[in-house]
Amino acid sequence: MNRPDFGLGSWPARRARISPDRTALVEHGRSLTYAGLAERVERLAGALTRRGVRPGDRVAYLGVNAITVFETLFATARCGAIFVPLNYRLSPTEIRYMLDDSGASVLVHSADTAALVATAGALPDGAVIATEGDFEAEIAEAGPAPDTPVRLEDPCLLLYTSGTTGRPKAAVLTHGNLTWNTVNQLAHLDVLGTDKALCIAPLFHCVGLGQITLPTLFKGGSVEPVAKFDPGTILARIGEAGITSFSAVPTMLEMMWRHEAWDSTDLSSLTCVLYGGSPVAERVAQAWLDRGVKLLQGYGMTEAAPGVSMATHEGTLDHPVAAGVPHFFTDVAALGPGLTPQPLDGTPAELLVRGPHVFDGYWNRPEESKASFVDDGWFRTGDVVRVDDDGWAHVVDRVKDMIISGGENVYPAEIEAVAVRLDEVDACAVVGVPDERWGEAGAAFVVLRPGAQLDEPQFRAHLEQHLARYKIPKHVLFTDTLPRNATGKIRRVDLRTLAAETFTNGPA
């Protein structure tokens, strides 16, 4: 019989044979063993095949984190098809764009997104499966899927980038990309088969899927998907269930730290908390470290499935907000003259990444895919990184966010990190705005903590204590909130538009 090669589609069945009675997934009091998961995945794969899904076809999923997301992911991969998780916070127009762009032939959705699906209207009714209703009927009625060979180089997942600068594009991640990312994670972390992990970052985002979640399932631990992030609920669940690990984006860590239950929550069961997606304020990281939590920053991107580097438990206390050291099967370099790689050092430079976990390109975007690589498969990350003498990396900023003012390179992330050291400042974002004298000038958008008082001279005085004069933003605007996307990243394109409309760009 023709068995599938080792790949994501075969994980549930293989793990079921090793530890069939261990709990794989938990949700609202319901638990599913690895054997139970394997059986349901086989039947769902059979149902998808019966609906015409063939190797290479795309199966989309729209909904909150749930067991059904994992079942659909594994069943899709079992068919040799490609899984397309969609952001349920998007508008109908955006959802339709992604369905059209991916060419999805089947859409599985949760009950709470029914109205969104109906409004988007991108697929005929016969190609839509609701998780509450026909999903269970499909599993009950279908038999096992036909044996479908799945190779490491076969595409497994289309993950749409956050789209902060225009229409998103989908990174094509193969079974091999996801497998090698998992191996990298396991080489860096002590993930155990007895671990109990929360999946709180959304599964349409690389942090939710690639950090903690898949490595825990690979090791035979249990994962509890969380449909909606609520800081109080998460803190309570950690103590109730003896949660050992989870991955998150920085805004989630900050919201838990600020919650009234923070001081009284028992965090002793946590052996590892990973965060990524954007930098975290040092005061937030220090608050978790002070509670004895092994907090690690992981740096990566969707195109790397996602891990590139990670902090280590031994070095985190001395580097609370550093991006750590490269993963085991990851090559890193700096973009040098003539678009060639050169060694990374203490000089800020664009990071290049290469390895078996790095994707080959974007879905149906051959020109953009080609432009993303230089010299023998090195991927241009677009991030400016510097490496200290001890080998620990620091992400300085995005290349596209860098401001060139009077010929000097100004990195907004550096200014923002200094700004949030002020107790009065809740958040800060700096963008470039055209300036007749300097070419570009900085514009700072500042959000104060509730009840805090701070004026512009006080804010500038603080920056001047820590930054060179040319780095100080020319414009400052206090605002109630910053525009963010679904994963908490600041939408700088919106701020650039607002800055251009708000500030006069004449001579200083």
C-alpha positions, 0 to 999 in steps of 0.5 A: 500500500502506498503510504504518505511520506513524513509530513504534517498530514501524517502527524496525527496518525503517527502520534496516535500509534505512539501515544493513542490515549494521550489527550491531544486537544481540549476545548470547553470541557471536551477532550480528544485523544490522539487516537480520536483525532486521527480517526476524525481526521481520516473521516474528514479527509474522506469527506473532503475527497468526496467533495472533490478536493484533490492534491494541490486544491485549497481548503479555507477555514474561517473562524476562531481558534477551535479543535475544528481548525486543527481537524481541518488543517490535518485533514486538508494536509492528509488529502495533499491539499493546501490549508488556508486559514483566514482572519475572521476579523476582516471585512467581507470584501477582504475575505472574498479577496483571499478566497478568490486569490487562493482559489479555494474550492471549499470553505469551512467556517464556524457558526459565529462567522456565518453572516460574514461568509454570507456577505462575502459570497465567494463560494457556492453553498455546496462548497461551504461547510459549517462546523456546527451542523454539516461538519459533524454529519460529514465526519459521521458519514464519510469513510477514510480518505484514499492514500495520498503521498505527501512529500516534504516539498509539497505545499501545505499552508497558505498564510496571508501576511498581515497586510499593513501596507496594502493587499496581503499576499500568501506565503506558501509553506510546505510540509518541510517548512513546518517540519523543520520549524518544529525541529528548530523549536524542539532543539531550542526548547524542552517541550515534553509529552506531558505539557499542557499548552494554551493556543491563544494567538490566532491560528491564522497567524504564524505565532499561533501555529508555529510557536509552541502549538505544533511542537507540543502536538508533535511531542504528544502533549495537549493543546487547548485552543482559546476562541477569544483572548481575555486576559482575566480568563487566560490568567484563571485558566493557567492556574486551574489547568496547570498550563505549562506553556503558550505563545502570544503577541506582546499586546496580550502579555501587557494586557495580562500584566495589567489585569487586576488578577495578575498579582494573585494568579498562580503562574508556577506551572508555566515552564515557558512563555514565548512571544513574537510578532513585534517587540515588547516593552522592557517593563512588560518583559521584566514584569513576567521575569520578576514572577519567575516565568521563563519568558522568551522572545522569538523572532521570525516571520511568516515566510520562515514558518516562522522561527529565525532566532529565539532567546535562551533561558540562560541569557534572558535575564541579561537580555530581556528584550533581545531576539536571541540566537539563531535556530539550529537549522537556520543560516543568517547573514547581513545584506552587503554591497551588491545584494550579497551576504556578509557577516552580521556584526554590531552595525545595523544591517538588513537581515538575510535568512536561509534554511529548510524552514524558509519558504520558496515564494508567494502564492501566484506572485512570481515577480515578488517572490524572485525579488525577495531572494538574493544570491543562492536562496537568501531571503530578504527579511526587510528587518534591520538587525544588529548583533552584539559581541556575545552573538545575541541579536537585536531587531532595530527596525523594519527597513521600510520604516527607517526615516532618513533625516538630513542624511542620518538613518533614524529607526522609529523602534529605537525612539518608541522603546525610549518613549515607553520607558516613561510611566505616563506613556502607554504606547508610542509610534513614530513614522516619517513625514516629508520635510522640505529642509531635512527630506524626512522628519519624525512624527510621534503619536503618543498614547498616555495611560489612563489618568496620566498627565504629560505635555510635549516639552516633558516628552521631548525632555525625556527623549533628549536624555537618551537620544541624539538630537537628530533622532528626536521627532519634529512633530508630536501628537497625543492621541487616544489610540493607535490603529492596529491590525488583528495581531496587534501590529501598528498600522503605520500606513494609516499613521503616515497618511494621518501625519501627512494630513496633520503636520506642516512640512515646511522648513524647521 
